[in-house]
Amino acid sequence: MVAFDWECSEFKLFSTTNLENNVNADKLFVSFLVEVEKQRKDITKTFTIQEIANIIPKGTAGINNYSTYGFSFMSMLSGQKNRDYFIFENKELRGEFTSICNNNVDRDNYYWKKHCLNERVRINPKYLKNI
């Protein structure tokens, strides 16, 4: 497996310098940014959660386990560990995801997929370079 490139120096539209964490959720976010730029999508547009899942499916960044991917994806969307990668149209959703991620007893790792695919988010501009 190729080592994950946190620097992403060849990409021009985003920056990874503001990332505080470097676990699976963060790898998914960086992979999302990489794919958005590679596919020449408008990095400032509003995405549905379904679109994001289509861009970074299970297997992205070496995350092949079904449960691990589901949790990592939801954690990427949450505010867990000071994450703020996305700005939500539904302002309450990040808190909802954070609460679910912090529940280690009976957490539904695929809550986002069952109930939130049409929710809309934008990439937090603090992760974008001046474009």
N, C-alpha and C positions, 0 to 999 in steps of 0.2 A: 504494500500500500504506500502511496506517495504521502510524504509528510504534509500536514495541513499548513498552508502559507498564511499566517496571521497578518503579515505586512501588506500583502496584496498590492505591492508597489506598481505593478503594471496597469492597475485600474485608476481611472481618472475622476470618477464621479463620486466616490465615497472614501471615507477614512476609517480606519480601525483604531486610531489612537485614543478614542474615547471609550473603548470597551474595557470594562472593569473585570470581567470574568472571561474564562477560556475553557468552558466545558461544553457539552453537547448542544445546549440551547444557543450558546454564542456561536458555535460552529455553524449551526443552521442559519443564524442571522447573517453571518459573513457569506455563507454559500448563497443565500438569497440575494444579497447585494451583488455578488460576482455574477450570478446568472442574469439578473436584471440588466446589468451593464453589458454582458456578453450578447444577450438577446436584443439589445438596443431598445429596451422598453423605457418609457418615460419614468425616471426614478422619482419624480415628484408627484406622480399620479396617485390616486386612491385605488387601493387593491382590496379585493374581497379576501377573506381568509381562504376560500376555495382556490383563488388564483395563486396565493402564496404556497399552498400545499401542492398545487400542480407544478410550480416552479422548483420546489425542493421536496420531492417525494421521499418516502421511506427509502433508505439506502444512501441518501445524501450524507456527505461527510463521514461515511463509514458507519452510519447508524442504521443497522439492519434489523435489530430486534423490534418487533411490533410495539411492545409496551414502552420501551425506552424511547422510541421515536415519538410516540404519542405524548409522553410526558415532556420530552425535550421541546417539542413544537409548542405545547401549551406554555411551558416555562419561558420560551422565547417571547411569547405574547404577553406574559405576565409582568408584574412589577417585582417579582421575586429576585432577591440579590441585587436590588437597585436597577433592574433592567427597565429601560424606557425606550425600547427600539421603535415602537410604533405609537402613533397618535390615533386614538379611536374616535369614530363618529359617536358611538355609544360610550360615553365617558365612564360608565360603571363597569364595563366589561373587563378592563385590566385588573381591577380589584377582585372581580369574581374569579378570574383565572388565577390570581395570586393566592386567594383563599383555597382554591382547589389544590394548587401545587403544594401548599404548605400542609395539607391534610395527608399525613402518612398512613392513616388507618384504612380508610375506604375511598381512596381517591379514584376518580374516573379519568384515566389518562386521555380518553378520547371524547371528553365533554365538548371540546371545541368542534370536533367533527360531527357530532350528533346534533348540536344545537346552534352553531355559530358560523356556518360556512358562508352565509350571505352578509355577515357583518363586514363593515368597511373600515380600513385603516390606511394611514399614510406613514411613510418612513419618517422618523423624527429627524428634522433637518440638522440636528447636531452631529449626525453621522454622515452627512453629505458634505462634499467639498463645495466651495463657492462655484456654482456653474452658471 
